[in-house]
Amino acid sequence: MDGSKFDQEPVNEEELLAQGYRKYHGEGIDIYYNKDICAHIGNCVRGNPEIFEVGRRPWIIPDNGSVKNASYVVDTCPSGALKYIVKAEV
């Protein structure tokens, strides 16, 4: 699943927040999570426990990994509970 899209269209922050996603801010990537649609498969935690750690608050810290790895892990989320927006490099 492409975590940067909804129905093949690029996601945007306004739409994600309106749909109940919570934003986790990073320098190069923002990760969004919707607990109401999470299937708790655990691909995120197994994919990079430095970014995704359920025992801490906040449980998602995008800057604890590379943008490439964070987007890859989010793309493995089967439910669509995780989405991301990569920021333009300055």
PDB file of N, CA, C and O in Angstrom:
ATOM      1  N   MET A   1       0.855  -1.183   0.000  1.00  0.00           N
ATOM      2  CA  MET A   1       0.000   0.000   0.000  1.00  0.00           C
ATOM      3  C   MET A   1       0.896   1.241   0.000  1.00  0.00           C
ATOM      4  O   MET A   1       1.881   1.296   0.736  1.00  0.00           O
ATOM      5  N   ASP A   2       0.562   2.210  -0.805  1.00  0.00           N
ATOM      6  CA  ASP A   2       1.338   3.447  -0.865  1.00  0.00           C
ATOM      7  C   ASP A   2       0.837   4.401   0.212  1.00  0.00           C
ATOM      8  O   ASP A   2      -0.259   4.953   0.107  1.00  0.00           O
ATOM      9  N   GLY A   3       1.642   4.587   1.239  1.00  0.00           N
ATOM     10  CA  GLY A   3       1.260   5.425   2.367  1.00  0.00           C
ATOM     11  C   GLY A   3       1.235   6.905   2.082  1.00  0.00           C
ATOM     12  O   GLY A   3       0.891   7.700   2.956  1.00  0.00           O
ATOM     13  N   SER A   4       1.594   7.288   0.869  1.00  0.00           N
ATOM     14  CA  SER A   4       1.553   8.710   0.519  1.00  0.00           C
ATOM     15  C   SER A   4       0.314   9.055  -0.303  1.00  0.00           C
ATOM     16  O   SER A   4       0.173  10.180  -0.783  1.00  0.00           O
ATOM     17  N   LYS A   5      -0.588   8.072  -0.464  1.00  0.00           N
ATOM     18  CA  LYS A   5      -1.766   8.298  -1.319  1.00  0.00           C
ATOM     19  C   LYS A   5      -3.042   7.731  -0.713  1.00  0.00           C
ATOM     20  O   LYS A   5      -3.017   6.801   0.093  1.00  0.00           O
ATOM     21  N   PHE A   6      -4.164   8.327  -1.131  1.00  0.00           N
ATOM     22  CA  PHE A   6      -5.516   7.807  -0.922  1.00  0.00           C
ATOM     23  C   PHE A   6      -6.076   7.575  -2.320  1.00  0.00           C
ATOM     24  O   PHE A   6      -6.128   8.512  -3.117  1.00  0.00           O
ATOM     25  N   ASP A   7      -6.484   6.391  -2.629  1.00  0.00           N
ATOM     26  CA  ASP A   7      -7.075   6.097  -3.942  1.00  0.00           C
ATOM     27  C   ASP A   7      -6.241   6.663  -5.086  1.00  0.00           C
ATOM     28  O   ASP A   7      -6.773   7.296  -5.998  1.00  0.00           O
ATOM     29  N   GLN A   8      -4.946   6.431  -5.032  1.00  0.00           N
ATOM     30  CA  GLN A   8      -3.985   6.845  -6.056  1.00  0.00           C
ATOM     31  C   GLN A   8      -3.771   8.354  -6.153  1.00  0.00           C
ATOM     32  O   GLN A   8      -3.069   8.820  -7.050  1.00  0.00           O
ATOM     33  N   GLU A   9      -4.363   9.118  -5.244  1.00  0.00           N
ATOM     34  CA  GLU A   9      -4.153  10.567  -5.215  1.00  0.00           C
ATOM     35  C   GLU A   9      -3.261  10.920  -4.025  1.00  0.00           C
ATOM     36  O   GLU A   9      -3.414  10.338  -2.951  1.00  0.00           O
ATOM     37  N   PRO A  10      -2.335  11.861  -4.197  1.00  0.00           N
ATOM     38  CA  PRO A  10      -1.472  12.250  -3.077  1.00  0.00           C
ATOM     39  C   PRO A  10      -2.285  12.733  -1.875  1.00  0.00           C
ATOM     40  O   PRO A  10      -3.264  13.464  -2.028  1.00  0.00           O
ATOM     41  N   VAL A  11      -1.868  12.315  -0.682  1.00  0.00           N
ATOM     42  CA  VAL A  11      -2.540  12.755   0.535  1.00  0.00           C
ATOM     43  C   VAL A  11      -2.136  14.191   0.837  1.00  0.00           C
ATOM     44  O   VAL A  11      -1.092  14.663   0.388  1.00  0.00           O
ATOM     45  N   ASN A  12      -2.976  14.877   1.603  1.00  0.00           N
ATOM     46  CA  ASN A  12      -2.609  16.193   2.101  1.00  0.00           C
ATOM     47  C   ASN A  12      -2.997  16.262   3.574  1.00  0.00           C
ATOM     48  O   ASN A  12      -3.894  15.555   4.034  1.00  0.00           O
ATOM     49  N   GLU A  13      -2.313  17.114   4.286  1.00  0.00           N
ATOM     50  CA  GLU A  13      -2.498  17.191   5.730  1.00  0.00           C
ATOM     51  C   GLU A  13      -3.937  17.504   6.123  1.00  0.00           C
ATOM     52  O   GLU A  13      -4.468  16.892   7.050  1.00  0.00           O
ATOM     53  N   GLU A  14      -4.562  18.428   5.448  1.00  0.00           N
ATOM     54  CA  GLU A  14      -5.934  18.807   5.785  1.00  0.00           C
ATOM     55  C   GLU A  14      -6.872  17.596   5.713  1.00  0.00           C
ATOM     56  O   GLU A  14      -7.687  17.385   6.611  1.00  0.00           O
ATOM     57  N   GLU A  15      -6.754  16.813   4.656  1.00  0.00           N
ATOM     58  CA  GLU A  15      -7.593  15.633   4.482  1.00  0.00           C
ATOM     59  C   GLU A  15      -7.299  14.581   5.554  1.00  0.00           C
ATOM     60  O   GLU A  15      -8.220  13.987   6.114  1.00  0.00           O
ATOM     61  N   LEU A  16      -6.020  14.356   5.834  1.00  0.00           N
ATOM     62  CA  LEU A  16      -5.653  13.368   6.841  1.00  0.00           C
ATOM     63  C   LEU A  16      -6.203  13.743   8.211  1.00  0.00           C
ATOM     64  O   LEU A  16      -6.783  12.899   8.894  1.00  0.00           O
ATOM     65  N   LEU A  17      -6.030  14.984   8.617  1.00  0.00           N
ATOM     66  CA  LEU A  17      -6.527  15.424   9.920  1.00  0.00           C
ATOM     67  C   LEU A  17      -8.046  15.354   9.985  1.00  0.00           C
ATOM     68  O   LEU A  17      -8.603  14.993  11.022  1.00  0.00           O
ATOM     69  N   ALA A  18      -8.725  15.695   8.889  1.00  0.00           N
ATOM     70  CA  ALA A  18     -10.189  15.623   8.846  1.00  0.00           C
ATOM     71  C   ALA A  18     -10.687  14.189   8.976  1.00  0.00           C
ATOM     72  O   ALA A  18     -11.790  13.952   9.468  1.00  0.00           O
ATOM     73  N   GLN A  19      -9.872  13.235   8.534  1.00  0.00           N
ATOM     74  CA  GLN A  19     -10.262  11.830   8.608  1.00  0.00           C
ATOM     75  C   GLN A  19      -9.824  11.165   9.912  1.00  0.00           C
ATOM     76  O   GLN A  19      -9.954   9.950  10.055  1.00  0.00           O
ATOM     77  N   GLY A  20      -9.314  11.933  10.851  1.00  0.00           N
ATOM     78  CA  GLY A  20      -8.982  11.400  12.168  1.00  0.00           C
ATOM     79  C   GLY A  20      -7.551  10.942  12.360  1.00  0.00           C
ATOM     80  O   GLY A  20      -7.241  10.290  13.357  1.00  0.00           O
ATOM     81  N   TYR A  21      -6.676  11.270  11.427  1.00  0.00           N
ATOM     82  CA  TYR A  21      -5.269  10.920  11.573  1.00  0.00           C
ATOM     83  C   TYR A  21      -4.598  11.914  12.517  1.00  0.00           C
ATOM     84  O   TYR A  21      -4.948  13.094  12.541  1.00  0.00           O
ATOM     85  N   ARG A  22      -3.639  11.430  13.287  1.00  0.00           N
ATOM     86  CA  ARG A  22      -2.845  12.283  14.158  1.00  0.00           C
ATOM     87  C   ARG A  22      -1.469  12.460  13.521  1.00  0.00           C
ATOM     88  O   ARG A  22      -0.899  11.508  12.985  1.00  0.00           O
ATOM     89  N   LYS A  23      -0.946  13.665  13.580  1.00  0.00           N
ATOM     90  CA  LYS A  23       0.333  13.996  12.944  1.00  0.00           C
ATOM     91  C   LYS A  23       1.499  13.818  13.907  1.00  0.00           C
ATOM     92  O   LYS A  23       1.445  14.241  15.062  1.00  0.00           O
ATOM     93  N   TYR A  24       2.557  13.179  13.402  1.00  0.00           N
ATOM     94  CA  TYR A  24       3.826  13.054  14.111  1.00  0.00           C
ATOM     95  C   TYR A  24       4.871  13.742  13.237  1.00  0.00           C
ATOM     96  O   TYR A  24       5.223  13.247  12.167  1.00  0.00           O
ATOM     97  N   HIS A  25       5.354  14.870  13.699  1.00  0.00           N
ATOM     98  CA  HIS A  25       6.217  15.763  12.934  1.00  0.00           C
ATOM     99  C   HIS A  25       7.660  15.275  12.910  1.00  0.00           C
ATOM    100  O   HIS A  25       8.206  14.856  13.930  1.00  0.00           O
ATOM    101  N   GLY A  26       8.266  15.335  11.731  1.00  0.00           N
ATOM    102  CA  GLY A  26       9.689  15.060  11.569  1.00  0.00           C
ATOM    103  C   GLY A  26      10.309  16.122  10.683  1.00  0.00           C
ATOM    104  O   GLY A  26       9.598  16.901  10.047  1.00  0.00           O
ATOM    105  N   GLU A  27      11.622  16.155  10.639  1.00  0.00           N
ATOM    106  CA  GLU A  27      12.315  17.140   9.812  1.00  0.00           C
ATOM    107  C   GLU A  27      12.094  16.898   8.321  1.00  0.00           C
ATOM    108  O   GLU A  27      11.835  17.842   7.574  1.00  0.00           O
ATOM    109  N   GLY A  28      12.192  15.650   7.883  1.00  0.00           N
ATOM    110  CA  GLY A  28      12.079  15.341   6.460  1.00  0.00           C
ATOM    111  C   GLY A  28      10.786  14.656   6.064  1.00  0.00           C
ATOM    112  O   GLY A  28      10.447  14.596   4.883  1.00  0.00           O
ATOM    113  N   ILE A  29      10.055  14.133   7.059  1.00  0.00           N
ATOM    114  CA  ILE A  29       8.815  13.404   6.795  1.00  0.00           C
ATOM    115  C   ILE A  29       7.887  13.561   7.990  1.00  0.00           C
ATOM    116  O   ILE A  29       8.321  13.509   9.141  1.00  0.00           O
ATOM    117  N   ASP A  30       6.608  13.753   7.702  1.00  0.00           N
ATOM    118  CA  ASP A  30       5.580  13.716   8.734  1.00  0.00           C
ATOM    119  C   ASP A  30       4.832  12.405   8.570  1.00  0.00           C
ATOM    120  O   ASP A  30       4.456  12.028   7.459  1.00  0.00           O
ATOM    121  N   ILE A  31       4.617  11.710   9.682  1.00  0.00           N
ATOM    122  CA  ILE A  31       3.873  10.456   9.669  1.00  0.00           C
ATOM    123  C   ILE A  31       2.543  10.693  10.362  1.00  0.00           C
ATOM    124  O   ILE A  31       2.469  11.363  11.392  1.00  0.00           O
ATOM    125  N   TYR A  32       1.498  10.132   9.779  1.00  0.00           N
ATOM    126  CA  TYR A  32       0.139  10.292  10.301  1.00  0.00           C
ATOM    127  C   TYR A  32      -0.403   8.918  10.666  1.00  0.00           C
ATOM    128  O   TYR A  32      -0.150   7.932   9.973  1.00  0.00           O
ATOM    129  N   TYR A  33      -1.155   8.865  11.770  1.00  0.00           N
ATOM    130  CA  TYR A  33      -1.671   7.589  12.267  1.00  0.00           C
ATOM    131  C   TYR A  33      -3.139   7.739  12.654  1.00  0.00           C
ATOM    132  O   TYR A  33      -3.527   8.701  13.317  1.00  0.00           O
ATOM    133  N   ASN A  34      -3.945   6.770  12.227  1.00  0.00           N
ATOM    134  CA  ASN A  34      -5.367   6.735  12.586  1.00  0.00           C
ATOM    135  C   ASN A  34      -5.629   5.464  13.379  1.00  0.00           C
ATOM    136  O   ASN A  34      -5.685   4.372  12.813  1.00  0.00           O
ATOM    137  N   LYS A  35      -5.788   5.608  14.690  1.00  0.00           N
ATOM    138  CA  LYS A  35      -5.976   4.449  15.573  1.00  0.00           C
ATOM    139  C   LYS A  35      -7.273   3.709  15.284  1.00  0.00           C
ATOM    140  O   LYS A  35      -7.376   2.516  15.568  1.00  0.00           O
ATOM    141  N   ASP A  36      -8.252   4.388  14.730  1.00  0.00           N
ATOM    142  CA  ASP A  36      -9.555   3.768  14.492  1.00  0.00           C
ATOM    143  C   ASP A  36      -9.541   2.751  13.353  1.00  0.00           C
ATOM    144  O   ASP A  36     -10.429   1.902  13.277  1.00  0.00           O
ATOM    145  N   ILE A  37      -8.554   2.824  12.475  1.00  0.00           N
ATOM    146  CA  ILE A  37      -8.510   1.834  11.393  1.00  0.00           C
ATOM    147  C   ILE A  37      -7.306   0.899  11.496  1.00  0.00           C
ATOM    148  O   ILE A  37      -7.112   0.043  10.632  1.00  0.00           O
ATOM    149  N   CYS A  38      -6.507   1.054  12.531  1.00  0.00           N
ATOM    150  CA  CYS A  38      -5.330   0.211  12.722  1.00  0.00           C
ATOM    151  C   CYS A  38      -5.751  -1.231  12.994  1.00  0.00           C
ATOM    152  O   CYS A  38      -6.612  -1.488  13.836  1.00  0.00           O
ATOM    153  N   ALA A  39      -5.138  -2.161  12.276  1.00  0.00           N
ATOM    154  CA  ALA A  39      -5.421  -3.592  12.453  1.00  0.00           C
ATOM    155  C   ALA A  39      -4.421  -4.243  13.414  1.00  0.00           C
ATOM    156  O   ALA A  39      -4.520  -5.441  13.678  1.00  0.00           O
ATOM    157  N   HIS A  40      -3.475  -3.489  13.932  1.00  0.00           N
ATOM    158  CA  HIS A  40      -2.484  -3.966  14.905  1.00  0.00           C
ATOM    159  C   HIS A  40      -1.703  -5.179  14.400  1.00  0.00           C
ATOM    160  O   HIS A  40      -1.434  -6.115  15.154  1.00  0.00           O
ATOM    161  N   ILE A  41      -1.349  -5.153  13.138  1.00  0.00           N
ATOM    162  CA  ILE A  41      -0.552  -6.215  12.531  1.00  0.00           C
ATOM    163  C   ILE A  41       0.897  -6.134  13.026  1.00  0.00           C
ATOM    164  O   ILE A  41       1.546  -7.165  13.203  1.00  0.00           O
ATOM    165  N   GLY A  42       1.397  -4.935  13.248  1.00  0.00           N
ATOM    166  CA  GLY A  42       2.729  -4.746  13.807  1.00  0.00           C
ATOM    167  C   GLY A  42       3.852  -4.577  12.803  1.00  0.00           C
ATOM    168  O   GLY A  42       5.024  -4.593  13.182  1.00  0.00           O
ATOM    169  N   ASN A  43       3.519  -4.414  11.529  1.00  0.00           N
ATOM    170  CA  ASN A  43       4.579  -4.210  10.530  1.00  0.00           C
ATOM    171  C   ASN A  43       5.428  -2.992  10.864  1.00  0.00           C
ATOM    172  O   ASN A  43       6.634  -2.994  10.616  1.00  0.00           O
ATOM    173  N   CYS A  44       4.827  -1.969  11.412  1.00  0.00           N
ATOM    174  CA  CYS A  44       5.555  -0.742  11.720  1.00  0.00           C
ATOM    175  C   CYS A  44       6.597  -0.991  12.814  1.00  0.00           C
ATOM    176  O   CYS A  44       7.759  -0.614  12.667  1.00  0.00           O
ATOM    177  N   VAL A  45       6.183  -1.614  13.888  1.00  0.00           N
ATOM    178  CA  VAL A  45       7.075  -1.857  15.019  1.00  0.00           C
ATOM    179  C   VAL A  45       8.203  -2.815  14.622  1.00  0.00           C
ATOM    180  O   VAL A  45       9.357  -2.610  14.997  1.00  0.00           O
ATOM    181  N   ARG A  46       7.869  -3.840  13.875  1.00  0.00           N
ATOM    182  CA  ARG A  46       8.904  -4.767  13.401  1.00  0.00           C
ATOM    183  C   ARG A  46       9.775  -4.124  12.324  1.00  0.00           C
ATOM    184  O   ARG A  46      10.960  -4.440  12.218  1.00  0.00           O
ATOM    185  N   GLY A  47       9.201  -3.230  11.529  1.00  0.00           N
ATOM    186  CA  GLY A  47       9.929  -2.600  10.432  1.00  0.00           C
ATOM    187  C   GLY A  47      10.997  -1.633  10.895  1.00  0.00           C
ATOM    188  O   GLY A  47      12.075  -1.573  10.302  1.00  0.00           O
ATOM    189  N   ASN A  48      10.718  -0.869  11.952  1.00  0.00           N
ATOM    190  CA  ASN A  48      11.716   0.027  12.533  1.00  0.00           C
ATOM    191  C   ASN A  48      11.280   0.413  13.942  1.00  0.00           C
ATOM    192  O   ASN A  48      10.539   1.380  14.119  1.00  0.00           O
ATOM    193  N   PRO A  49      11.738  -0.341  14.950  1.00  0.00           N
ATOM    194  CA  PRO A  49      11.351  -0.052  16.332  1.00  0.00           C
ATOM    195  C   PRO A  49      11.932   1.245  16.881  1.00  0.00           C
ATOM    196  O   PRO A  49      11.522   1.702  17.947  1.00  0.00           O
ATOM    197  N   GLU A  50      12.879   1.840  16.165  1.00  0.00           N
ATOM    198  CA  GLU A  50      13.385   3.146  16.592  1.00  0.00           C
ATOM    199  C   GLU A  50      12.371   4.246  16.282  1.00  0.00           C
ATOM    200  O   GLU A  50      12.231   5.201  17.046  1.00  0.00           O
ATOM    201  N   ILE A  51      11.672   4.110  15.169  1.00  0.00           N
ATOM    202  CA  ILE A  51      10.638   5.078  14.791  1.00  0.00           C
ATOM    203  C   ILE A  51       9.326   4.759  15.498  1.00  0.00           C
ATOM    204  O   ILE A  51       8.675   5.653  16.039  1.00  0.00           O
ATOM    205  N   PHE A  52       8.938   3.489  15.493  1.00  0.00           N
ATOM    206  CA  PHE A  52       7.649   3.053  16.027  1.00  0.00           C
ATOM    207  C   PHE A  52       7.858   2.218  17.290  1.00  0.00           C
ATOM    208  O   PHE A  52       8.323   1.081  17.208  1.00  0.00           O
ATOM    209  N   GLU A  53       7.523   2.767  18.448  1.00  0.00           N
ATOM    210  CA  GLU A  53       7.683   2.064  19.722  1.00  0.00           C
ATOM    211  C   GLU A  53       6.437   2.301  20.569  1.00  0.00           C
ATOM    212  O   GLU A  53       6.234   3.391  21.105  1.00  0.00           O
ATOM    213  N   VAL A  54       5.610   1.269  20.682  1.00  0.00           N
ATOM    214  CA  VAL A  54       4.317   1.435  21.360  1.00  0.00           C
ATOM    215  C   VAL A  54       4.442   1.735  22.845  1.00  0.00           C
ATOM    216  O   VAL A  54       3.484   2.232  23.437  1.00  0.00           O
ATOM    217  N   GLY A  55       5.567   1.458  23.467  1.00  0.00           N
ATOM    218  CA  GLY A  55       5.717   1.691  24.896  1.00  0.00           C
ATOM    219  C   GLY A  55       6.173   3.082  25.276  1.00  0.00           C
ATOM    220  O   GLY A  55       6.397   3.345  26.457  1.00  0.00           O
ATOM    221  N   ARG A  56       6.317   3.978  24.322  1.00  0.00           N
ATOM    222  CA  ARG A  56       6.772   5.335  24.658  1.00  0.00           C
ATOM    223  C   ARG A  56       5.767   6.365  24.140  1.00  0.00           C
ATOM    224  O   ARG A  56       4.900   6.060  23.322  1.00  0.00           O
ATOM    225  N   ARG A  57       5.909   7.567  24.632  1.00  0.00           N
ATOM    226  CA  ARG A  57       5.085   8.680  24.176  1.00  0.00           C
ATOM    227  C   ARG A  57       5.987   9.806  23.743  1.00  0.00           C
ATOM    228  O   ARG A  57       6.814  10.231  24.550  1.00  0.00           O
ATOM    229  N   PRO A  58       5.898  10.321  22.542  1.00  0.00           N
ATOM    230  CA  PRO A  58       5.036   9.812  21.472  1.00  0.00           C
ATOM    231  C   PRO A  58       5.551   8.474  20.951  1.00  0.00           C
ATOM    232  O   PRO A  58       6.749   8.194  20.995  1.00  0.00           O
ATOM    233  N   TRP A  59       4.659   7.683  20.475  1.00  0.00           N
ATOM    234  CA  TRP A  59       5.067   6.348  20.022  1.00  0.00           C
ATOM    235  C   TRP A  59       5.671   6.353  18.627  1.00  0.00           C
ATOM    236  O   TRP A  59       6.305   5.379  18.222  1.00  0.00           O
ATOM    237  N   ILE A  60       5.478   7.443  17.887  1.00  0.00           N
ATOM    238  CA  ILE A  60       6.093   7.592  16.566  1.00  0.00           C
ATOM    239  C   ILE A  60       7.028   8.797  16.603  1.00  0.00           C
ATOM    240  O   ILE A  60       6.609   9.916  16.899  1.00  0.00           O
ATOM    241  N   ILE A  61       8.308   8.549  16.294  1.00  0.00           N
ATOM    242  CA  ILE A  61       9.294   9.623  16.190  1.00  0.00           C
ATOM    243  C   ILE A  61       9.940   9.502  14.808  1.00  0.00           C
ATOM    244  O   ILE A  61      10.897   8.749  14.629  1.00  0.00           O
ATOM    245  N   PRO A  62       9.410  10.251  13.828  1.00  0.00           N
ATOM    246  CA  PRO A  62       9.900  10.130  12.449  1.00  0.00           C
ATOM    247  C   PRO A  62      11.403  10.345  12.291  1.00  0.00           C
ATOM    248  O   PRO A  62      12.021   9.720  11.429  1.00  0.00           O
ATOM    249  N   ASP A  63      11.998  11.207  13.095  1.00  0.00           N
ATOM    250  CA  ASP A  63      13.414  11.518  12.947  1.00  0.00           C
ATOM    251  C   ASP A  63      14.342  10.436  13.497  1.00  0.00           C
ATOM    252  O   ASP A  63      15.562  10.585  13.426  1.00  0.00           O
ATOM    253  N   ASN A  64      13.794   9.356  14.041  1.00  0.00           N
ATOM    254  CA  ASN A  64      14.621   8.264  14.545  1.00  0.00           C
ATOM    255  C   ASN A  64      15.035   7.289  13.439  1.00  0.00           C
ATOM    256  O   ASN A  64      15.570   6.217  13.723  1.00  0.00           O
ATOM    257  N   GLY A  65      14.793   7.655  12.207  1.00  0.00           N
ATOM    258  CA  GLY A  65      15.195   6.843  11.057  1.00  0.00           C
ATOM    259  C   GLY A  65      15.262   7.735   9.838  1.00  0.00           C
ATOM    260  O   GLY A  65      14.920   8.917   9.891  1.00  0.00           O
ATOM    261  N   SER A  66      15.703   7.161   8.754  1.00  0.00           N
ATOM    262  CA  SER A  66      15.785   7.934   7.513  1.00  0.00           C
ATOM    263  C   SER A  66      14.399   8.111   6.902  1.00  0.00           C
ATOM    264  O   SER A  66      13.480   7.342   7.184  1.00  0.00           O
ATOM    265  N   VAL A  67      14.262   9.122   6.073  1.00  0.00           N
ATOM    266  CA  VAL A  67      13.004   9.344   5.356  1.00  0.00           C
ATOM    267  C   VAL A  67      12.688   8.130   4.490  1.00  0.00           C
ATOM    268  O   VAL A  67      11.542   7.684   4.427  1.00  0.00           O
ATOM    269  N   LYS A  68      13.701   7.605   3.832  1.00  0.00           N
ATOM    270  CA  LYS A  68      13.501   6.443   2.956  1.00  0.00           C
ATOM    271  C   LYS A  68      12.989   5.242   3.747  1.00  0.00           C
ATOM    272  O   LYS A  68      12.053   4.571   3.311  1.00  0.00           O
ATOM    273  N   ASN A  69      13.587   4.965   4.896  1.00  0.00           N
ATOM    274  CA  ASN A  69      13.151   3.829   5.696  1.00  0.00           C
ATOM    275  C   ASN A  69      11.765   4.073   6.279  1.00  0.00           C
ATOM    276  O   ASN A  69      10.933   3.165   6.280  1.00  0.00           O
ATOM    277  N   ALA A  70      11.502   5.273   6.770  1.00  0.00           N
ATOM    278  CA  ALA A  70      10.192   5.574   7.350  1.00  0.00           C
ATOM    279  C   ALA A  70       9.085   5.394   6.316  1.00  0.00           C
ATOM    280  O   ALA A  70       8.052   4.796   6.616  1.00  0.00           O
ATOM    281  N   SER A  71       9.286   5.899   5.117  1.00  0.00           N
ATOM    282  CA  SER A  71       8.263   5.759   4.073  1.00  0.00           C
ATOM    283  C   SER A  71       8.097   4.294   3.676  1.00  0.00           C
ATOM    284  O   SER A  71       6.977   3.841   3.438  1.00  0.00           O
ATOM    285  N   TYR A  72       9.198   3.552   3.604  1.00  0.00           N
ATOM    286  CA  TYR A  72       9.124   2.126   3.283  1.00  0.00           C
ATOM    287  C   TYR A  72       8.289   1.371   4.329  1.00  0.00           C
ATOM    288  O   TYR A  72       7.425   0.567   3.976  1.00  0.00           O
ATOM    289  N   VAL A  73       8.551   1.633   5.604  1.00  0.00           N
ATOM    290  CA  VAL A  73       7.822   0.939   6.672  1.00  0.00           C
ATOM    291  C   VAL A  73       6.338   1.309   6.633  1.00  0.00           C
ATOM    292  O   VAL A  73       5.481   0.435   6.767  1.00  0.00           O
ATOM    293  N   VAL A  74       6.029   2.583   6.454  1.00  0.00           N
ATOM    294  CA  VAL A  74       4.628   2.994   6.371  1.00  0.00           C
ATOM    295  C   VAL A  74       3.941   2.311   5.194  1.00  0.00           C
ATOM    296  O   VAL A  74       2.775   1.928   5.296  1.00  0.00           O
ATOM    297  N   ASP A  75       4.645   2.155   4.089  1.00  0.00           N
ATOM    298  CA  ASP A  75       4.069   1.483   2.918  1.00  0.00           C
ATOM    299  C   ASP A  75       3.719   0.018   3.187  1.00  0.00           C
ATOM    300  O   ASP A  75       2.946  -0.571   2.431  1.00  0.00           O
ATOM    301  N   THR A  76       4.269  -0.581   4.241  1.00  0.00           N
ATOM    302  CA  THR A  76       3.954  -1.975   4.570  1.00  0.00           C
ATOM    303  C   THR A  76       2.702  -2.098   5.434  1.00  0.00           C
ATOM    304  O   THR A  76       2.272  -3.212   5.735  1.00  0.00           O
ATOM    305  N   CYS A  77       2.117  -0.984   5.834  1.00  0.00           N
ATOM    306  CA  CYS A  77       0.912  -1.014   6.672  1.00  0.00           C
ATOM    307  C   CYS A  77      -0.281  -1.486   5.835  1.00  0.00           C
ATOM    308  O   CYS A  77      -0.686  -0.794   4.901  1.00  0.00           O
ATOM    309  N   PRO A  78      -0.850  -2.658   6.159  1.00  0.00           N
ATOM    310  CA  PRO A  78      -1.923  -3.200   5.328  1.00  0.00           C
ATOM    311  C   PRO A  78      -3.275  -2.517   5.509  1.00  0.00           C
ATOM    312  O   PRO A  78      -4.131  -2.608   4.629  1.00  0.00           O
ATOM    313  N   SER A  79      -3.480  -1.840   6.624  1.00  0.00           N
ATOM    314  CA  SER A  79      -4.793  -1.252   6.894  1.00  0.00           C
ATOM    315  C   SER A  79      -4.942   0.174   6.380  1.00  0.00           C
ATOM    316  O   SER A  79      -6.061   0.662   6.222  1.00  0.00           O
ATOM    317  N   GLY A  80      -3.829   0.844   6.118  1.00  0.00           N
ATOM    318  CA  GLY A  80      -3.886   2.256   5.742  1.00  0.00           C
ATOM    319  C   GLY A  80      -3.937   3.179   6.941  1.00  0.00           C
ATOM    320  O   GLY A  80      -4.189   4.375   6.792  1.00  0.00           O
ATOM    321  N   ALA A  81      -3.703   2.644   8.129  1.00  0.00           N
ATOM    322  CA  ALA A  81      -3.726   3.459   9.347  1.00  0.00           C
ATOM    323  C   ALA A  81      -2.539   4.408   9.419  1.00  0.00           C
ATOM    324  O   ALA A  81      -2.577   5.396  10.153  1.00  0.00           O
ATOM    325  N   LEU A  82      -1.492   4.119   8.667  1.00  0.00           N
ATOM    326  CA  LEU A  82      -0.321   4.984   8.610  1.00  0.00           C
ATOM    327  C   LEU A  82      -0.221   5.620   7.223  1.00  0.00           C
ATOM    328  O   LEU A  82      -0.377   4.950   6.202  1.00  0.00           O
ATOM    329  N   LYS A  83       0.036   6.905   7.213  1.00  0.00           N
ATOM    330  CA  LYS A  83       0.266   7.660   5.983  1.00  0.00           C
ATOM    331  C   LYS A  83       1.450   8.573   6.221  1.00  0.00           C
ATOM    332  O   LYS A  83       1.870   8.759   7.363  1.00  0.00           O
ATOM    333  N   TYR A  84       1.991   9.143   5.163  1.00  0.00           N
ATOM    334  CA  TYR A  84       3.118  10.053   5.332  1.00  0.00           C
ATOM    335  C   TYR A  84       3.100  11.117   4.247  1.00  0.00           C
ATOM    336  O   TYR A  84       2.524  10.952   3.172  1.00  0.00           O
ATOM    337  N   ILE A  85       3.761  12.213   4.585  1.00  0.00           N
ATOM    338  CA  ILE A  85       4.028  13.283   3.628  1.00  0.00           C
ATOM    339  C   ILE A  85       5.508  13.615   3.732  1.00  0.00           C
ATOM    340  O   ILE A  85       5.988  14.045   4.781  1.00  0.00           O
ATOM    341  N   VAL A  86       6.231  13.408   2.624  1.00  0.00           N
ATOM    342  CA  VAL A  86       7.651  13.756   2.576  1.00  0.00           C
ATOM    343  C   VAL A  86       7.739  15.244   2.276  1.00  0.00           C
ATOM    344  O   VAL A  86       7.063  15.757   1.384  1.00  0.00           O
ATOM    345  N   LYS A  87       8.576  15.920   3.032  1.00  0.00           N
ATOM    346  CA  LYS A  87       8.743  17.361   2.863  1.00  0.00           C
ATOM    347  C   LYS A  87       9.749  17.640   1.741  1.00  0.00           C
ATOM    348  O   LYS A  87      10.691  16.877   1.529  1.00  0.00           O
ATOM    349  N   ALA A  88       9.532  18.719   1.048  1.00  0.00           N
ATOM    350  CA  ALA A  88      10.466  19.131  -0.007  1.00  0.00           C
ATOM    351  C   ALA A  88      11.785  19.510   0.612  1.00  0.00           C
ATOM    352  O   ALA A  88      11.827  20.218   1.618  1.00  0.00           O
ATOM    353  N   GLU A  89      12.866  19.042   0.015  1.00  0.00           N
ATOM    354  CA  GLU A  89      14.188  19.388   0.520  1.00  0.00           C
ATOM    355  C   GLU A  89      14.536  20.798   0.098  1.00  0.00           C
ATOM    356  O   GLU A  89      14.302  21.203  -1.040  1.00  0.00           O
ATOM    357  N   VAL A  90      15.095  21.532   1.028  1.00  0.00           N
ATOM    358  CA  VAL A  90      15.451  22.927   0.791  1.00  0.00           C
ATOM    359  C   VAL A  90      16.851  23.026   0.265  1.00  0.00           C
ATOM    360  O   VAL A  90      17.336  24.127   0.002  1.00  0.00           O
TER     361      VAL A  90
END
